[in-house]
Amino acid sequence: MTCTSLQGYRQMEAYADDLKLAFFLIHMHTEFLTFCRAKAC
């Protein structure tokens, strides 16, 4: 594995983490809205 491919892999890994975080936040936001509607606030 060359240095450049390792660096690219690290970037891909960081990108995947960002995606996971984004999905998590969207999920939490959706859960919150659903909860809010149930409570009619």
C-alpha positions in Angstrom: 0.0 0.0 0.0 1.5 3.3 -1.1 1.3 6.5 1.0 -1.2 8.1 -1.4 -3.6 5.2 -1.3 -3.3 5.1 2.5 -4.1 8.8 2.7 -7.1 8.3 0.3 -8.3 5.5 2.5 -8.1 7.7 5.6 -10.1 10.4 3.8 -12.7 7.8 2.8 -12.9 6.6 6.4 -13.4 10.2 7.7 -16.1 10.7 5.0 -17.9 7.5 6.1 -17.8 8.8 9.7 -19.3 12.1 8.6 -22.0 10.2 6.8 -22.8 8.1 9.9 -22.9 11.3 12.0 -25.2 13.0 9.5 -27.6 10.0 9.3 -27.6 9.8 13.1 -28.5 13.5 13.4 -31.2 13.2 10.8 -32.6 10.2 12.6 -32.6 12.0 15.9 -34.3 15.0 14.3 -37.0 12.8 12.8 -37.6 11.0 16.1 -37.9 14.4 17.8 -40.4 15.6 15.3 -42.5 12.4 15.6 -42.4 12.8 19.4 -43.4 16.4 19.1 -46.4 15.6 16.9 -47.5 12.9 19.3 -47.4 15.4 22.2 -49.0 18.0 19.8 -46.6 20.8 20.6 
